[in-house]
Amino acid sequence: MAQVTISINGFNYTVGCEDGQEGHLQAMASIVEQHIDMIRKIGGQSGEGRLLALASLIMADKLHDITNQLNALDKKQNEHEIEVLRNKNRELQEQLKYFSERAETIADRIEIA
């Protein structure tokens, strides 16, 4: 199992992943960071937990929209378009899972403090 250090909201985290998936994990962290930057620009400075929760909600909203698009696609539509949406859906689900786990970790730390 590989170890990757990612940076989110100015904090470094060492995360385990399958060998060969390091670049993918760093790309997901970059997407999370982009969402946090967007939130910060819109609403100013917030606590880390709030930023992570808002970014999670934005990604969940995107996942919801893509899922709805998949469900609404006519069976005659191009299979390539369907596969692209499924891939986006899988990526967003992975991001959301990571974010949920991270939010739980932060919540645990807050409760301990």
N, C-alpha and C positions, 0 to 999 in steps of 0.2 A: 504494500500500500504506500502510495506517495504522500508526501507532506508538502503543502503549498502555503506560503504566507500571502494573504490577501489584505488589502487595505480598504476599509469602509469607514467613511466619515472620520478620517484621520486616525483611526485605530487599526493596528495590525492584528490579524488573527491567523494562527496556523491551523489549517484544516486538512484532514485526511481525505484522499480520493483514490480512485482506482488508478493504477499506473497508466500513463498516457492521457489522462483526463485533466492534467494540470492546466493546460491552456483554456480548456472549456470552463473550468472553475474560475480562473482569472477573468474570463470574459463575462461570466455571470456576475462576479463581484463588480466589474466595471459597470454593468447595467444597473445594479443596485446603487452604486455611487452616482450614476447619472440621475436616477430618480431622486436621490437625496439632495443633490445639487439643485434640481428643478424645484423641489419643495422649499429649500432654503431661499431661493431667489423669489419665490412667490410670497412666502409667509415669514421671512426673517429667521432668526436663530431659534431653534427649539432643542429640547433635550434629545439625547441619543435614542431613547426608547420611543419617543413621539415620532422622530424622523423615520425610524425603522418601521413603526406601525403605519404611518402614512404611506411610505414607499410600498409596503406590503399591500395596502389597500389599492393603490394605483395599479400594481401588477396583477392583483386579483381581479380588478375591474377589466383589465386588458384580457386576462384569461377568460373571464366571463363572456366578453364580447366575441372572442375567437370561438369559444364553445358554441355560442348562439349562431355564429356564422356557419360553423360546421353543421349544426343541426338543421339550418335553413337551406343548405345547399340542395339544389335539385340533383337527383341521382344521375342525370344526363350531363352534369357539369364535368369539365375537364378533370381527370384524375390527378393531374399535376397540381392544380390549384388546391385540391383537397389535401394532398400530401404536404404541401407547404403550410397550410393551416394546422394540420396535425402536428407538424414539427414545431411550429410556434407554440402550440398548446402544450406540448411536452416540455419545451424549454421553460415556459412560464410556470408550469407545475413544479419543475425542479427548483426554480427561483423562489417560488412561494413556499415550498417545503423548507428550503434553507432559511428563508426569512423568518418563518414561524419558529424554527428551532432556535435561531439567534434571539428572537424576541423573548422566548421562554428563558433563555440563559440570562438575558438582561433583567427580566422580571425576578428571577431567582436571586440575582446579585442585589437588586434593589431591596428585596425582602430581607436579605441577610444584613444589609447595612442599616 
